[in-house]
Amino acid sequence: MPIPARLTYVLLCLGLVLAGGLASWLGIEWGTALTGVYDVAIFGVMLWDYRRNWRRRVTITLPELTKLSVGRLNTLKVMVQAGDFPAFIRVRDGYPGDWSATPDVITAAIPPQTGQTLTYTVRPEKRGEVRWQPLAVWQLTPWRLAWDRWCVGTEQRVAVYPDLLTLRELSIRLTLEGSGTLRRKRQLAGGTEFVELRDYCPGDDPRLLDWKATARRGRPLVRVLEPEQEQTVLILLDRGRLMTGRIQGVTRFDWGLNAALALALAVLRRGDRVGLVVFDRQVALSLPAQGGPFYLHRLIEQSARLQPVIQEPDYGGVMRTVLQRQTRRTLVVVLTEVLDTTASRELMRALEHLLPRHLPLCVALRDPVVEQQAQGLALDPTAAYQRAVALDLLYQRQLVLSTLQQQGVLVVDAPAPQVSTPLVDAYLRLKGRGLL
């Protein structure tokens, strides 16, 4: 369908100016009639210019819509190929209207017989399936009198998953570390399984020197030890009331799910077994602890459609139910949020009961906005009140976490959008020290 361009509106406005002059010279009737003929001629030429553009339309190759990651900037690319004539186009993909995209409308000038890749990013803020409309294209006609608009593709359903981009980056990092591409940090002899002998390097622990092998070969050799494999890690993800709050547009539950899957990837890559339990008052999802490279896909598919609910979590009941089947020592990771000692009393009691049979790790998802308000300047009474409330929240929160640490519970306290990295690092440190 044709859409009048700016030049057409300029010509029509010029017709109004000419109408005034013709009316004063030839009379109102003749001026009106000639203006009407002028306007019809302009529209006729615009339609002819529009029809002429049909053979000059660019060729569009749609982006591949497979799996998008929630809370991340997903990069999509549209391929545009011009024919024998230059093309000036605007493109907008059919993502949901409440999503943020950069840029929202892509503008490009393409020379003849040239292809160009148009790149944009979208940031979904909720998981699940969404309706993706056809891509809309506007191309300026040869005489710039109209926009030729058409759509490419059909409506489809697109799935928004947890943060798959972070999982891909973490997988690359673990692969590099495992292959020795990155320089490993100096570690104590926390491993229990002998792997091989290698030449001594500056910074190696002297306690790892194999003196018999050194004497036989005439050069210093150290034993390479790796932590025990096929150990069990159980992830308990809270989806209760506190997890419904949004941080940077994404629910705290989604940030927790992203961290849980990142930890699961690290556990599986280290040869251990991982299980996932999502709970509120009851268990919403329970996946047993298993290993293998393909188990992560099942974890993602089974958890992708879960959403937080307005319910108080039953920490004690869920942990008793889940851990009845855990006969081996298990690293129990609880992803949740803490407020104060009163609201977190049940959580503290449930984690304390895990000791010493199991190793509990509490992961608290912090809101960066509260920290900013606590550190901000109070220039008016409202800001002073907000700062006082934020300081009290941080104090009560730190009191709960300190109490947990005194009980022997491990704690990871990090901003929700960045919690995946410190959680994975905490697990790798536990493995390196042989605490599982």
PyMOL commands that set and color helices and strands:
alter all, ss='L'
color gray80, all
select helices_A, chain A and resi 6-26+28-52+54-56+164-179+206-208+211-217+241-244+252-269+295-303+315-323+345-354+368-375+381-407+416-418+420-433
alter helices_A, ss='H'
color red, helices_A
select strands_A, chain A and resi 2-4+59-61+67-69+74-81+87-94+100-102+106-110+115-123+128-140+146-152+156-161+193-199+221-226+232-238+246-247+250-251+273-279+283-290+330-336+359-366+410-415
alter strands_A, ss='S'
color yellow, strands_A
deselect
rebuild
show_as cartoon
